[in-house]
Amino acid sequence: MGFPKTLWTLWLAALCVACIPSLHPLYTTEDLIDEPLLIGTWTDGSDAFVFSPQGASAYLLTYEDSSGPGSFTVHLLQLGDYRLLDLLPDDALLSGRDDWYLSHYRPTHSFMAVEVSEESLALAHMDGQWLEKHLQSAPDDLAHEVIDGDIILTAGTEALQHFVVEHYDTLFHSFDRYARHDDSQ
């Protein structure tokens, strides 16, 4: 007996609202920071995230979860008191595709709040349900489009930053916690 249809629907809905795509990054070069503590493998027992350096002020995030592997180019930024990740899908997955196919591909940014220490990593996706309700009641607060029921943020970086700082505690309130995995084992 598989997952009941209702649970599948709820699970997919929760997954889809967790990553709100943005056409623009959340950072400018002045906002980027380096954090050596971020580098390494983090796990919660089932999912694993590996952060490795990728050039100046960038990281490669590879992950393995129940849906399979993936990778992102990640930038860590500081906005006031808040640290956030800006994730962009890694183009390596598109290698070997022809130009015509690639001309239809537009990667989008997504954002997560992050807290990191020597032994723990906490990540929070944007609360898509709150954002949807907020933008329905105040559509001019942040430039966006709704396509096939999905929110796509179209605001520029400055407007995104202002909105995130103003609504940080509401946008990023549910953190998933991960422990550092000893890679030497």
Buried (B, 14 or more C-beta within 10 A) or exposed (E): EEEEEEEEEEEEEEEEBBBBBBBBBBBEEEBBEEEEEBEBBBBEEEBBBBBEEBEEBBBBBBBBEEEEEEBBBBBBBBBEEBBBBBBBBBEEEEEEEEEEEEEEEEBBBBBBBBBBEEEEBBBBBBBBEBBBEBBEEEEEBBBBEEEEEEBBBBBEBEBBBBBBBEBBEEBBEEBEEBEBBEEEE
